[in-house]
Amino acid sequence: QVQLVESGGGLVQSGGSLRLSCTASGLTFSRYTMSWYRQAPGKERELVATITSADYSTTYADSVKGRFTISRDNAKNTVYLQMNSLKPEDTAVYLCNADRFTFRQYTYWGQGTQVTVSS
């Protein structure tokens, strides 16, 4: 049974920082591309950042470039999202995603962690 468990969310003032963690179990973590998404009330789910399994290359949404950093620790089955210079518009539920394609698509989601940035 695959589980992705996010942690680290909370309430922070504008300009502050948070670090989110997502720990996976029940899968071979090192083989999965890991991503963070976010969803604000009334808005579509948005891809925030991705880190690949092969070469750890990263991509970011334009709205978070230069402020957020995604990283992974395969020994701990954990992916992180360091969020700096937070803005009120970063307020959302942040969800962890594990994705892999081998003959078919394997994709798994965490339950999400709330991030609230006050102005």
N, C-alpha and C positions, 0 to 999 in steps of 0.2 A: 504494500500500500504506500503510494507516494504521498509525502506531505511536504509542504513548503510553509514555514512559519516565520512571519515577519515580526520585527520588534524595533523599538527605537523612536516611534512616533511620539508626538506630544504637542504642547502649546509653546510657541516661541515668539519673541518679538521680532518685528521687521529688522533685518540686518543680522539676525542671529544664525546659529548653525545647529544642525542635527545630523546624526549618523544613523541610517537605517541598516538593519541586518536582516538577512533571509537565510535560514538554515534549512537545508533539504535532507530528506531521508527517503529510503525506498527506491532510489535510483542511483545510477553511476554518474555522479555529479559532474565529474571532469569531462564528460562527453556532451554536456548540454550547453547551448548558448543560453545565457541568463540575461534577463531584462527586468527593468523597473518600468511600470506603467503608473499612471495616476488618473483618477476620475473625480472631478468636482461635481457638486450637485447641479443637475440640469445640463451637464456637458458630456460629450463623448469621451470615451477612454482614450488617453493620449500616451504614446510611447515616449518615455523620458530618456532612457539610456539602455545600451546593450553592450555586453562583453562576450566575445566569442569563446568557444572551447579550444579551438586549434592554436591561435596565436595571441589570444587575449586582446585582440583589437577592440576598440571601443567606438561607439557612435552616440551622439547626443541630439536631443531636440534643440533647435535654435534658441528656444526660450530659456534653456538652462546652461548652455555652453559657457564655459569659463567660471561657472559657479558650482556645478555639481560634478562629482567624480565617482565613477563606478569602478569597483575592483572585486576580485574574488580570491578566496583561499580554498583551494581544492582539498587540502588536508583537513579542513574544518567543514567542508561541504557548505560553505557560506559565501554569499555575495553581499556586498556592501554598497550603500549609496551615501557618500559624504555630501551634504548639502550646506553650502555657505551662502552668505549674503541673501538670506531668504526674504521673499517678498510676500505680501498678502495674496497675490495671485498664485502662489505656490500651494495655497491651501487646497487639500484634496485627500482622498484615500489613496495611499500608495500600495501597489500590488506587485508582487514578485512573480515572474514567469520563467519557467524552464521549457526549453524548446529544442527538439532534435528531429531530424528527418533521416530515417533508415528504413527503406522500403515503404514506410508510412510515417505520417506525422505523429510525433509524441509531444504533447504540450500539457503543462500542468500549471495551476495557479495557486497562490496563497490566498489567505482570507483578507489580507489588507491591514494596513495600519494608518491611523488618522494623523495627518499633519495639519496643524492650524497655525497660521502666522498672523499675528495681530499687528495692526498699524500703529 
